Amino acid sequence: MTKWGAFAIGAVAGIAAIQLVKTPGFKKACASVVGKGMQLKDDAAAFAESVKEDAQDIVAEAKYNKQNA
């Protein structure tokens, strides 16, 4: 294949990609993925906070048990 043939294939693929990106379905799918990602980030932050609180409770309980032993 010549470089012009490769260029033509690339140009056609690029035009097809641009047309795909402009469709409402693609935009809706992208918005859905971004929304799910943000929800996952929020869930992970809440989980990390709960683990941090649990760890603080465990440390406090260990200190209490050590003082009363």
N, C-alpha and C positions, 0 to 999 in steps of 0.2 A: 504494500500500500504506500502510496506517495504521501508526502507531507500535506499536499492539498486535500487528499482523500481523508486523512486524519483530521484536518482542520474542518472539513465539511461535516464529518460525523460529530465532532465536538460542538460545532455551531448548532447543528440540529438538536443534539442532546441539551444544550444550553437553552435553546428556545423552548423545548418541551418542558424543561425544569421551570422556567419562568412562567409558562402557562399553568403548570400545576400549582405553583405557589400562589397564583392569583385566584384560585378557585375558593369559594366559600367553605367547602368541605375541608380543604387543607388548613385554612385559617382556624376553623372550628376545632380541628384535631390538635393544632398547635396550642390553642388556648386551653384545651382540655389537659394536655401534657403539662403545660406550665402550671395550671391550677392544681393538678395532682402533685406536682413537685413542691409547690408551696405548702400544701397540706402535709406532705411527708416531712418537710422541714419543721413545720410547727409541731407535729407529733413527736419528732425526734427531740426537739427542744424541751417539750413537756416531759418526755421520758427521762431525759438527762437531769432535769430539775428534780423529778421524783427520786431518781437514784441518789442524787446529792443529798436530798432530805433524809432518805433512808440511811445513808452512810453517816450523817450527823447524828441520827437517832442511835445507831449502833455504837458510835464512839461515846456518846453520852451514857448509854447503858453500861458500856464496858468500864467507864470511869466510875460510875456509881457502884458497880459490883466490886471494883477494885478497892474503893474506899470502905465498903461495908464487909470486906472479906477478913 
